[in-house]
Amino acid sequence: MPKVTQAQEWLWKPAMIEYNYCCGGCGSPIDLEYDHIIPRCKGGSDSVANIQILCHHCNQHKGKTLFPKVAPRMPESTIANIVANRKEFVYAVRAFKKSIKG
Ligand SMILES: [Zn+2]
């Protein structure tokens, strides 16, 4: 994802707070990225309503799919939980991709 400008940082800060400073996919508190729920290339806006927080790993898996907004979660305290949640998230994204193809 391209570098976030100061204006975007300011505009999207409420999303960080909504997501408890952790990834909505796995609960990781590190490598966080602002993700467009509806990708820009598919007409999504830059407003905070279209922003969710994902870590780099989950964001990569989501890619440019129109995967529904993920619910905020609390930061996970162990790597094992984050790994387990990531697996779940990856499966959910895969299942979703399949469902929209068929
Ligand atoms: Zn994640």
Residues whose N, C-alpha, C, O or C-beta is under 5 A from the ligand:
A	BS01	ZN	C23 G25 C26 G27 S28 L54 C55 C58
